[in-house]
Amino acid sequence: MPFDAALLQRASSWLHCHTNHRIEEKKMFRGVALMVDGKMCVCISGDNLLCRFNPALQEEVAGKTGYEEMLMKGKSLSGYCYVHPEGFKKEKDFEYWMNLCLDYNSKAKASKK
């Protein structure tokens, strides 16, 4: 599945402006993930954001415009969701999702190598 290169640039630029941590791109989830300190922060999958956030906020984010639960092998994956373009078209909405992901990144566990 192709990914939205402009959205990748937008998310990458935002992260570079809002953190001093190491940021790298990695192909995953049928898109490109932006890794912060070796942990997936946010991913561009098609024209959607795939967000990683504190699972305790699942109910809060589920009510947001553009939200879609992430399913893995038919089961909902708590702490991850897709956000369709209507959910981050406005800059304040985009910043909400990016801050949500970046805030959780320092607490998130890195995947096993």
N, C-alpha and C positions, 0 to 999 in steps of 0.2 A: 504494500500500500504506500503510495507516495505521501510525503508529509508537506505541510505548508512551510516553505522556506522563509517567507516573510514573518510568519508567526514564530519560527525558531529564532530568527534574528531579533525580533521584538523581545522575546523571553530572555535570550542570552544577554542582550544589552541591558535589560532591566536588572538581571542578576549581577552583572559586572558593576553596575552603578550602586547597588545596594548591599554589597558584601565584599570583603577583602579576602575571602576564602578562595581556594583553588576550584575553578570551574572547568569542566571538560564535557565534551559531547561523546555519547556512546549509543550505538544502534541497539534498541530494545523495544519491546512491546509494539512491533510493527511501525516504529517511528524512530525518533532521536531523543534520547534522554539527556537532560542537563544534570550532570553530576556535580554536587558540591561536596568537596572533601571526600570523594570516593563513594558518596551515597546519592541515590536517585532523589532529586528534588522535584523536578517536573519533567514531563515528557511531551513532545509534540507528536501526536498520532493522527495522521490525516490532517484535518483542519481543526482538530480538538486539542485541548489541553488534557493531559492525564496527570492528575494531581495526587501527591502523596501528602497526607496530613495526619494530625493527631486523631486516632480512631475515636476518642472520647467526644469529638465534635461531629460525628457522623450525622446525627439528627439535625444539627444546625445547618450543615452544608447541603443536606438533602432537600431543603426547601428553597435553595437558590435557583435562580433562572439559569437554564442550560445544563443543570446537573443530570448526570446519568450514572447509576451505580456501575461499578466495575465488577464483572463476573469472571471468575476463574474456574473452569471445569464445572460451570453451571451454578456455582455458589458465589454469593456476594462477598467481595473482598473488602473488609472494613479498613478504613484509612486510605482508600484509593477511590478515585472517581474520574469519570470523563466530564469535561465541561465543553458543551457545544458553543460555537461562535457567538450566539446571542447572549451567552452568559458572561462574555468578557469583551464585548464590542466597546463598551464605555471604558475609559481609562481607569475610573475608580473601581469598576468591577474587576478589570484585569489586575490591578494592584491588590485587591482583596485576595484573589486566588494565589498570586505570587507570594504575598506576605504569609498566607496560610501555609504554603509549602516550605518557604524559607524558615519560618518560625519553628516548624517541626523538625527540620533537617538536623539541628544540633542534638536532638533527643533520639532521632531514628537510629536504628541499628544498621550497619553496613551488611550487605549480603555476603555470604560465604564465598570465597574465591574458588 
